[in-house]
Amino acid sequence: MLKDFLAFLNQYNVVWLAIWLLIGVKVGELVKSLIDNLVTPLILNPILTKLKVKEMSDLSYKWILYGKVLSSLIDFIVVALIVFFVVRYLNINVK
C-alpha cells in the first residue's frame, strides 16, 4: 500500500504540484502587499484623500463595495502581467 502511494506521488508529480502551489500562494500574497502598501499609497493616495477614505477597499456607494472589486481587479492585472512575463522569459509555448 505504501509502495503504491509513493508510486502515485512520483507518477503524478504531486510533490512538485504542492511546491508550485505554495509558491503561487506566496506570489499572490506578495502582489497583494505590493498593491496595498506600494501602488495604492503612491498612485491612488491623492484620490483616496480627496474622497476621505483611508483604504481602497473602503470605497462604497450605499451598500455596494466597489473599492474591493477595484482592488481585486488591480491584483488580477498585476498577477496576469507577472505570469505573462514569466512565461515569455522562460519561452514557454502556450497554445
OpenMM code with the backbone's topology and positions (N, CA, C; nanometers):
from openmm import Vec3, app, unit

residues = "MET LEU LYS ASP PHE LEU ALA PHE LEU ASN GLN TYR ASN VAL VAL TRP LEU ALA ILE TRP LEU LEU ILE GLY VAL LYS VAL GLY GLU LEU VAL LYS SER LEU ILE ASP ASN LEU VAL THR PRO LEU ILE LEU ASN PRO ILE LEU THR LYS LEU LYS VAL LYS GLU MET SER ASP LEU SER TYR LYS TRP ILE LEU TYR GLY LYS VAL LEU SER SER LEU ILE ASP PHE ILE VAL VAL ALA LEU ILE VAL PHE PHE VAL VAL ARG TYR LEU ASN ILE ASN VAL LYS".split()
positions = [
    Vec3(0.0830, -0.1196, 0.0000),
    Vec3(0.0000, 0.0000, 0.0000),
    Vec3(0.0874, 0.1260, 0.0000),
    Vec3(0.1912, 0.1259, 0.0818),
    Vec3(0.2808, 0.2403, 0.0875),
    Vec3(0.3563, 0.2559, -0.0449),
    Vec3(0.3953, 0.1441, -0.1041),
    Vec3(0.4631, 0.1479, -0.2340),
    Vec3(0.3729, 0.2082, -0.3415),
    Vec3(0.2476, 0.1676, -0.3403),
    Vec3(0.1511, 0.2217, -0.4368),
    Vec3(0.1339, 0.3720, -0.4192),
    Vec3(0.1271, 0.4149, -0.2939),
    Vec3(0.1105, 0.5569, -0.2650),
    Vec3(0.2325, 0.6354, -0.3130),
    Vec3(0.3520, 0.5866, -0.2852),
    Vec3(0.4739, 0.6538, -0.3302),
    Vec3(0.4836, 0.6554, -0.4834),
    Vec3(0.4397, 0.5472, -0.5467),
    Vec3(0.4380, 0.5428, -0.6931),
    Vec3(0.3399, 0.6457, -0.7487),
    Vec3(0.2257, 0.6603, -0.6827),
    Vec3(0.1267, 0.7606, -0.7227),
    Vec3(0.1865, 0.9006, -0.7130),
    Vec3(0.2513, 0.9304, -0.6000),
    Vec3(0.3129, 1.0623, -0.5821),
    Vec3(0.4170, 1.0888, -0.6895),
    Vec3(0.4954, 0.9866, -0.7212),
    Vec3(0.6002, 1.0024, -0.8207),
    Vec3(0.5429, 1.0153, -0.9624),
    Vec3(0.4445, 0.9356, -0.9934),
    Vec3(0.3878, 0.9342, -1.1284),
    Vec3(0.3207, 1.0663, -1.1627),
    Vec3(0.2468, 1.1219, -1.0695),
    Vec3(0.1708, 1.2430, -1.0981),
    Vec3(0.2388, 1.3704, -1.0472),
    Vec3(0.3626, 1.3597, -1.0042),
    Vec3(0.4395, 1.4763, -0.9573),
    Vec3(0.3634, 1.5588, -0.8540),
    Vec3(0.3029, 1.4916, -0.7598),
    Vec3(0.2208, 1.5594, -0.6597),
    Vec3(0.3055, 1.6505, -0.5720),
    Vec3(0.4275, 1.6099, -0.5417),
    Vec3(0.5134, 1.6923, -0.4576),
    Vec3(0.5470, 1.8236, -0.5285),
    Vec3(0.5825, 1.8154, -0.6580),
    Vec3(0.6115, 1.9374, -0.7331),
    Vec3(0.4884, 2.0269, -0.7445),
    Vec3(0.3737, 1.9650, -0.7611),
    Vec3(0.2494, 2.0420, -0.7674),
    Vec3(0.2267, 2.1175, -0.6372),
    Vec3(0.2506, 2.0511, -0.5251),
    Vec3(0.2343, 2.1162, -0.3951),
    Vec3(0.3333, 2.2316, -0.3785),
    Vec3(0.4555, 2.2100, -0.4221),
    Vec3(0.5567, 2.3157, -0.4120),
    Vec3(0.5158, 2.4365, -0.4953),
    Vec3(0.4727, 2.4138, -0.6202),
    Vec3(0.4313, 2.5251, -0.7060),
    Vec3(0.3062, 2.5947, -0.6530),
    Vec3(0.2193, 2.5179, -0.5890),
    Vec3(0.1007, 2.5775, -0.5284),
    Vec3(0.1405, 2.6717, -0.4150),
    Vec3(0.2320, 2.6274, -0.3318),
    Vec3(0.2788, 2.7134, -0.2225),
    Vec3(0.3478, 2.8385, -0.2763),
    Vec3(0.4284, 2.8224, -0.3798),
    Vec3(0.4941, 2.9384, -0.4401),
    Vec3(0.3899, 3.0339, -0.4988),
    Vec3(0.2880, 2.9783, -0.5628),
    Vec3(0.1818, 3.0616, -0.6188),
    Vec3(0.1074, 3.1405, -0.5125),
    Vec3(0.0817, 3.0764, -0.3994),
    Vec3(0.0131, 3.1447, -0.2893),
    Vec3(0.0995, 3.2593, -0.2376),
    Vec3(0.2277, 3.2339, -0.2224),
    Vec3(0.3176, 3.3384, -0.1717),
    Vec3(0.3327, 3.4529, -0.2719),
    Vec3(0.3356, 3.4222, -0.4011),
    Vec3(0.3411, 3.5287, -0.5021),
    Vec3(0.2131, 3.6122, -0.4955),
    Vec3(0.0999, 3.5462, -0.4760),
    Vec3(-0.0259, 3.6194, -0.4604),
    Vec3(-0.0233, 3.7121, -0.3405),
    Vec3(0.0313, 3.6645, -0.2288),
    Vec3(0.0429, 3.7486, -0.1095),
    Vec3(0.1372, 3.8666, -0.1348),
    Vec3(0.2461, 3.8400, -0.2071),
    Vec3(0.3403, 3.9470, -0.2388),
    Vec3(0.2747, 4.0533, -0.3259),
    Vec3(0.2013, 4.0107, -0.4273),
    Vec3(0.1333, 4.1057, -0.5151),
    Vec3(0.0295, 4.1857, -0.4367),
    Vec3(-0.0460, 4.1200, -0.3522),
    Vec3(-0.1454, 4.1883, -0.2692),
    Vec3(-0.0780, 4.2944, -0.1824),
    Vec3(0.0353, 4.2580, -0.1229),
    Vec3(0.1081, 4.3530, -0.0398),
    Vec3(0.1615, 4.4697, -0.1228),
    Vec3(0.2131, 4.4400, -0.2415),
    Vec3(0.2618, 4.5476, -0.3286),
    Vec3(0.1507, 4.6451, -0.3653),
    Vec3(0.0349, 4.5904, -0.3966),
    Vec3(-0.0781, 4.6764, -0.4333),
    Vec3(-0.1244, 4.7588, -0.3138),
    Vec3(-0.1439, 4.6914, -0.2002),
    Vec3(-0.1985, 4.7595, -0.0822),
    Vec3(-0.1008, 4.8585, -0.0198),
    Vec3(0.0288, 4.8252, -0.0222),
    Vec3(0.1249, 4.9055, 0.0522),
    Vec3(0.2164, 4.9920, -0.0337),
    Vec3(0.2157, 4.9711, -0.1646),
    Vec3(0.3040, 5.0496, -0.2505),
    Vec3(0.2259, 5.1247, -0.3588),
    Vec3(0.1534, 5.0501, -0.4413),
    Vec3(0.0839, 5.1126, -0.5547),
    Vec3(-0.0283, 5.2053, -0.5073),
    Vec3(-0.1114, 5.1555, -0.4179),
    Vec3(-0.2247, 5.2365, -0.3722),
    Vec3(-0.1791, 5.3646, -0.3031),
    Vec3(-0.0850, 5.3572, -0.2081),
    Vec3(-0.0434, 5.4835, -0.1460),
    Vec3(0.0250, 5.5803, -0.2423),
    Vec3(0.1065, 5.5291, -0.3344),
    Vec3(0.1795, 5.6190, -0.4238),
    Vec3(0.0918, 5.6800, -0.5318),
    Vec3(0.0108, 5.5975, -0.5951),
    Vec3(-0.0656, 5.6441, -0.7106),
    Vec3(-0.2051, 5.6931, -0.6721),
    Vec3(-0.2719, 5.6167, -0.5878),
    Vec3(-0.4125, 5.6485, -0.5595),
    Vec3(-0.4337, 5.7302, -0.4317),
    Vec3(-0.3285, 5.7596, -0.3569),
    Vec3(-0.3454, 5.8309, -0.2304),
    Vec3(-0.4099, 5.9680, -0.2480),
    Vec3(-0.3727, 6.0477, -0.3487),
    Vec3(-0.4418, 6.1772, -0.3646),
    Vec3(-0.5920, 6.1621, -0.3894),
    Vec3(-0.6291, 6.0628, -0.4666),
    Vec3(-0.7714, 6.0402, -0.4942),
    Vec3(-0.8439, 5.9943, -0.3680),
    Vec3(-0.7814, 5.9002, -0.2955),
    Vec3(-0.8439, 5.8488, -0.1734),
    Vec3(-0.8548, 5.9586, -0.0678),
    Vec3(-0.7560, 6.0459, -0.0588),
    Vec3(-0.7609, 6.1562, 0.0367),
    Vec3(-0.8750, 6.2516, 0.0015),
    Vec3(-0.8912, 6.2777, -0.1273),
    Vec3(-0.9992, 6.3658, -0.1711),
    Vec3(-1.1361, 6.3056, -0.1394),
    Vec3(-1.1453, 6.1711, -0.1495),
    Vec3(-1.2716, 6.1034, -0.1199),
    Vec3(-1.2894, 6.0762, 0.0289),
    Vec3(-1.1893, 6.1165, 0.1096),
    Vec3(-1.1916, 6.0981, 0.2556),
    Vec3(-1.2028, 5.9509, 0.2935),
    Vec3(-1.1208, 5.8686, 0.2287),
    Vec3(-1.1179, 5.7248, 0.2534),
    Vec3(-0.9735, 5.6851, 0.2809),
    Vec3(-0.9535, 5.5966, 0.3801),
    Vec3(-0.8169, 5.5539, 0.4143),
    Vec3(-0.7663, 5.4433, 0.3227),
    Vec3(-0.8501, 5.3471, 0.2879),
    Vec3(-0.8106, 5.2346, 0.2030),
    Vec3(-0.9051, 5.2230, 0.0847),
    Vec3(-0.8540, 5.1652, -0.0231),
    Vec3(-0.9364, 5.1498, -0.1421),
    Vec3(-1.0556, 5.0582, -0.1159),
    Vec3(-1.0366, 4.9575, -0.0318),
    Vec3(-1.1459, 4.8641, -0.0049),
    Vec3(-1.2616, 4.9297, 0.0705),
    Vec3(-1.2395, 5.0489, 0.1254),
    Vec3(-1.3468, 5.1211, 0.1953),
    Vec3(-1.4358, 5.2006, 0.1007),
    Vec3(-1.3975, 5.2113, -0.0261),
    Vec3(-1.4804, 5.2849, -0.1222),
    Vec3(-1.6132, 5.2133, -0.1413),
    Vec3(-1.7196, 5.2885, -0.1314),
    Vec3(-1.8518, 5.2273, -0.1486),
    Vec3(-1.9527, 5.3338, -0.1909),
    Vec3(-2.0566, 5.2837, -0.2517),
    Vec3(-2.1708, 5.3671, -0.2843),
    Vec3(-2.2921, 5.2961, -0.2282),
    Vec3(-2.3499, 5.3542, -0.1259),
    Vec3(-2.4576, 5.2922, -0.0497),
    Vec3(-2.4087, 5.1579, 0.0024),
    Vec3(-2.4587, 5.0478, -0.0446),
    Vec3(-2.4167, 4.9163, 0.0071),
    Vec3(-2.3224, 4.8436, -0.0885),
    Vec3(-2.2884, 4.9069, -0.1999),
    Vec3(-2.2027, 4.8437, -0.2999),
    Vec3(-2.0563, 4.8784, -0.2696),
    Vec3(-1.9771, 4.7769, -0.2394),
    Vec3(-1.8364, 4.7966, -0.2047),
    Vec3(-1.7488, 4.7846, -0.3300),
    Vec3(-1.7534, 4.8854, -0.4137),
    Vec3(-1.6783, 4.8794, -0.5394),
    Vec3(-1.5282, 4.8926, -0.5171),
    Vec3(-1.4853, 4.9402, -0.4030),
    Vec3(-1.3432, 4.9507, -0.3738),
    Vec3(-1.2763, 4.8145, -0.3661),
    Vec3(-1.3458, 4.7176, -0.3102),
    Vec3(-1.2913, 4.5819, -0.3023),
    Vec3(-1.2789, 4.5208, -0.4416),
    Vec3(-1.3752, 4.5500, -0.5272),
    Vec3(-1.3698, 4.4991, -0.6645),
    Vec3(-1.2526, 4.5631, -0.7395),
    Vec3(-1.2339, 4.6936, -0.7238),
    Vec3(-1.1214, 4.7611, -0.7883),
    Vec3(-0.9881, 4.7055, -0.7386),
    Vec3(-0.9780, 4.6815, -0.6096),
    Vec3(-0.8560, 4.6257, -0.5524),
    Vec3(-0.8280, 4.4867, -0.6076),
    Vec3(-0.9309, 4.4043, -0.6178),
    Vec3(-0.9145, 4.2700, -0.6736),
    Vec3(-0.8792, 4.2762, -0.8218),
    Vec3(-0.9358, 4.3709, -0.8935),
    Vec3(-0.9052, 4.3868, -1.0353),
    Vec3(-0.7584, 4.4256, -1.0561),
    Vec3(-0.7087, 4.5169, -0.9753),
    Vec3(-0.5685, 4.5555, -0.9839),
    Vec3(-0.4785, 4.4374, -0.9501),
    Vec3(-0.5133, 4.3608, -0.8457),
    Vec3(-0.4375, 4.2401, -0.8109),
    Vec3(-0.4337, 4.1432, -0.9285),
    Vec3(-0.5469, 4.1203, -0.9907),
    Vec3(-0.5550, 4.0272, -1.1036),
    Vec3(-0.4666, 4.0730, -1.2186),
    Vec3(-0.4729, 4.2003, -1.2515),
    Vec3(-0.3944, 4.2528, -1.3630),
    Vec3(-0.2447, 4.2376, -1.3356),
    Vec3(-0.2027, 4.2664, -1.2138),
    Vec3(-0.0610, 4.2537, -1.1803),
    Vec3(-0.0174, 4.1081, -1.1862),
    Vec3(-0.0971, 4.0166, -1.1313),
    Vec3(-0.0630, 3.8743, -1.1371),
    Vec3(-0.0598, 3.8264, -1.2818),
    Vec3(-0.1548, 3.8674, -1.3623),
    Vec3(-0.1568, 3.8279, -1.5032),
    Vec3(-0.0325, 3.8784, -1.5761),
    Vec3(0.0099, 4.0000, -1.5462),
    Vec3(0.1317, 4.0525, -1.6074),
    Vec3(0.2551, 3.9745, -1.5637),
    Vec3(0.2610, 3.9398, -1.4365),
    Vec3(0.3743, 3.8608, -1.3862),
    Vec3(0.3784, 3.7255, -1.4550),
    Vec3(0.2638, 3.6591, -1.4654),
    Vec3(0.2585, 3.5295, -1.5327),
    Vec3(0.2986, 3.5445, -1.6788),
    Vec3(0.2517, 3.6482, -1.7449),
    Vec3(0.2868, 3.6728, -1.8844),
    Vec3(0.4378, 3.6878, -1.9006),
    Vec3(0.4997, 3.7697, -1.8145),
    Vec3(0.6432, 3.7918, -1.8257),
    Vec3(0.7238, 3.6671, -1.7923),
    Vec3(0.6785, 3.5886, -1.6946),
    Vec3(0.7488, 3.4643, -1.6610),
    Vec3(0.7402, 3.3667, -1.7772),
    Vec3(0.6215, 3.3509, -1.8349),
    Vec3(0.6050, 3.2596, -1.9483),
    Vec3(0.6888, 3.3078, -2.0668),
    Vec3(0.6897, 3.4360, -2.0898),
    Vec3(0.7679, 3.4900, -2.2012),
    Vec3(0.9169, 3.4742, -2.1765),
    Vec3(0.9614, 3.4975, -2.0526),
    Vec3(1.1024, 3.4843, -2.0188),
    Vec3(1.1488, 3.3402, -2.0317),
    Vec3(1.0664, 3.2474, -1.9854),
    Vec3(1.1032, 3.1061, -1.9933),
    Vec3(1.0788, 3.0491, -2.1326),
    Vec3(1.0197, 3.1310, -2.2205),
    Vec3(0.9916, 3.0917, -2.3576),
    Vec3(0.9052, 2.9651, -2.3638),
    Vec3(0.8031, 2.9635, -2.2825),
    Vec3(0.7097, 2.8513, -2.2789),
    Vec3(0.6074, 2.8724, -2.3897),
    Vec3(0.5860, 2.7704, -2.4706),
    Vec3(0.4916, 2.7777, -2.5816),
    Vec3(0.3538, 2.7372, -2.5320),
    Vec3(0.2644, 2.8335, -2.5113),
    Vec3(0.1291, 2.8073, -2.4621),
    Vec3(0.0331, 2.8133, -2.5783),
    Vec3(-0.0464, 2.7090, -2.5938),
    Vec3(-0.1445, 2.7068, -2.7030),
    Vec3(-0.2829, 2.6885, -2.6505),
] * unit.nanometer
topology = app.Topology()
chain = topology.addChain("A")
for resn in residues:
    res = topology.addResidue(resn, chain)
    for name in ("N", "CA", "C"):
        topology.addAtom(name, app.Element.getBySymbol(name[0]), res)
